[in-house]
Amino acid sequence: MSVTFPTQVDPLPVIQLGDAPQERADAARNREKVLAAAEKLFSEHGASCVSMDAVAAEAGVGKGTLFRRFGDRAGLAQSLLTERERRFQERFIRGPAPLGPGAPPVERLVAFGVALLEHHAAHGDLIAAAEEGEARYRSPPFGVYRTHLQVLVHEALPDSDYEYISDVLLATLAARHIGYLRRVREMPDDRIASGWEELCRRLVSDR
């Protein structure tokens, strides 16, 4: 069976976590109250153990207001992550090598995975909540990560199915998978990072 691979990768998008739209003063106050309540409850109990009802009660707003503004718990977690994600994306899009531009593509892939593991170590519970169900694949950070990996894999292996390889690599960095490795398999972070590096070097190398 003959398979035709894409021959050109789209350029890496700018950071897709723009400023919040302009709001009325009362709506902005409610938004800040909700985010403060969510951050407090998530840090005390873990994001996966906090209901939207509990956040609404803590913030002193109606449940309708909460659901209209954030949609669900994943949307609320993604809003809390916005600034953290912005800083992380800035590092691999415009920061120093090897995470940023200037290093060979495989070295940048390795550095990206290690940096994302550190990002998960700091915010893993919140990231897992933001990735609930299919939310991971709809989130702006996932789109940026996927395109970033596609650019690097295509640079390293121009004749490969870089889209498929990038998705396979990115699947190993999902919050729930990393949580499984840490909590169930009891793997230390240095072993996970070493495994990521080996995977990149074996899968994405000159053939």
N, C-alpha and C positions, 0 to 999 in steps of 0.2 A: 504494500500500500504506500502510495506516495503522499507525503505530508509537506505542505508549503508553510514555512515559518515566516513570521513578519520580518521585514528587512530593515525597518527603521523604528526607533523608539521615540516616543514623544519626549520633548525636553522636560526637565524637572520643573514642576510648577513652583511658583512662589509660595511662601508659607500660606496655608489655606485656613488660617485661624484669625480672621479679620476682627476689627473692632465691632463691638455690639452695636446694633442699629440705635438710632436716636429714640429716646423714650420720654414719656411724660414723667414728671418728677415723682409722682406717686407710684408709677410702675417701676421706676428705677429703684425706689426705696424697697418695694416689695421684693424685687429681684435680689437685692443685697441681703435682705432679711432671710430669704430662702437659702441663698448660697451659704450664709453664715450658719444657719441652722443645720444644713446638710453636712457642712464640714465638721461641725461639732459632733453630730450624731455618728457620722461615718468614722471619725477618729476614735470615738468611745466604744462603738459596738461592731465596727466593720461594715463596709458598705452593703454587703450582701445580706446583712441582718436588719437593715433599716427599711421600713416601708415608706411609701410616699405619704401615707396618712400621718405617720410619725413626724415626718419633715414638715408637713403643713401645720400640724399642731404646735411644733416647736417654734416655727416661724410666725405663728399667729395669723396665717392667711387661709383662705378657703381652698379646699382641694381642687376646685375648678380652676382657680388662678394658677395653682401649681402645675396641673396637667396641661393647661393651655400654653403655658410658657415653656415648659421643659419636656412635655410629652410623656416621659416615663423615667424610671430610675436611671437607665442608661444615658438618657439625654441630660439629666441632672449631673451625673458623674462627669460627662463630657464637658459640661460648662465649667465645673470645678477644675478640670484638667487643662483648660485652654491656655493659661499663662505658662504653666509648666511645660506643655507641649511646644509652645512658641519658643521657649529658651532651648529646648532639646533640638528642635528642627533647625534653629539658627546655627547650632554647633556643626551639624553634618552638611548643611547647605553652604555655609560661608565661613565656618571655623577653620582652625589650623589642621593640617594633615597629621596623622593619616585618616582621622575621621572626616575632615573637610577636604576640599580639593587640593590636588598636588601630589597625591600618593597613587601607586598602581591600583587598579580596580579591586583586585582580590584583597589587598591590604585595607582598602576602605570598607569592603564588605565585612571583613573580620572586625574592624574597629566599630562599625555600626552595630553589629550584634552585641559586642561587649558593652558598648554605651547604652544600648536599649535594655540589656540585662540590669545595668546599674539604675536606669530609669525605673524599671519594674521593682527593683529592690526598695526604692524610695516611695513609690506610689502604686505598688502592685494591686492592692485591694481596690483602690479607686479605678485603676485601669480595667481590672476584671469586671467591675460593675458597668463601666462604660462600654464593654465589649459583649454584654449579655446577648444571647441569641444571635440574630443576624446583625446586630448593631455595629459590630466590629467592621463589617464590610461596607457599611454606609458612612462610617465616620471619616471626617477630613484627614485625621492623622494617618489612617490606613491607606488612603489614596496617595498621600505624599510618600509614605514608606515604600509602597509597592512600586511607584514610579522611580524612586531613588534606586531600588534594587534592580529594576529593569535596565536603567541607564548603566549601572556598573556591570551587570552580567553581560549586556550587549557589548560593552567596551571590551570585556575580557574574552568573550566568545561570540564574535559577530555572526557566525553561521549557525548558532544554536537557537532552540526555541526558548529565548530568554524570558518570555512571559510565563511559561510553565515553570521553568527553573526558579524564577523569582517568587512565584506563589508558593512553591514547595519550601523554599528557604524561609519565607515569611511565616508559613504555618508553624514552624518550630519555635517562633518567637511570640506566639499568642499567649496572653496572660494566663489563661487556664492551663495551658501546657507547661509553662514555666512554673506555675504554682504546683502542678502535679509532680514535676521533677524535684522541686524543693521539699514539699511536704510529704508526699507519698513515697517517692523513691529516696528521699533524704539525701539528695545530691548537693554538695556544697557548690557555691557559685563559681569557684575556680574550675571545677570539673565541667560544669555546664558551659562556661566560656571556652574551655579547651575543646569540648565536643563541637561547639559552634565553629571554631576555627578549623578543626579537622574536616568538618562537613564542607565548609567553603572551599578549602584547598583541594579536596578530592573532587568536588562537583564542578567547581568553576576554575578550571585551569586549561592551559593550551592543550589541545588534542591533536 
